[in-house]
Amino acid sequence: MIRRCGGQVRAAFGGPYALDFAAILAMGAAMGADTALLADLLPGIEPVIVNAYREAADDGQ
């Protein structure tokens, strides 16, 4: 589930800046995930995913 949420980002001209929590929670519910646990984990995971996008952009990927 966590791997799949990497594509659910909010982005602007500067690139991704946040995860779309509503989309991730809906996807988690559809997949049968524990949405309460997912909601608890998302704030900690969000900066890791957003920073990975930024680093990839800086590397030209």
N, C-alpha and C positions, 0 to 999 in steps of 0.2 A: 504494500500500500504506500509506504513512504517513497519508494522509487517512482511510483506513478504520479505522485503529487508534484514532482519537479516541473512538469509541464503546465501546471496550473498557477501561472504567475500574473501579476499585475505589472504592466510595463508602460513607460512613457518614452519620450524622446531620449532620455538618458539611459534607457534599458530597464530591465526588471528592477522593481523596488520593493515588492512584497509578494506573498503568496495569496491566492484567492481562497481564503478559508471556506467560504460558502460552497464553492465548487468542490473543494477537497472533502469537506464533510458530506456533501451529497454523494460524491463518488464512494466514499467510505461506507456510507449507509447502504448503497447499492451493492457493495461487495461484501456486506455482512460484517464490517469492522466494528469494533467497539468505539462508537463516535465520541463518547465521553472521554475515553483515553486519548483518542486522536486529537480532540480539542485541547486536552491538557499538554500534549506533546508538540503541537504545531508551533507555538511561540518560540520554543527552543530550537526547532529544526529550521524555521524560516530564515534566520540570518545565514545559516550554513549554505542553504540552497541559493539564496540571493547572491551571496559572496562568490559562490562557484560560477554563477552566470557572469558576474562582473569580471572575475579572473579570466574566464574563457574569452570574453570580449576584449580584454586587454592583450591577450595572446593572439588576437586576430582570428579566433575560431568562431 
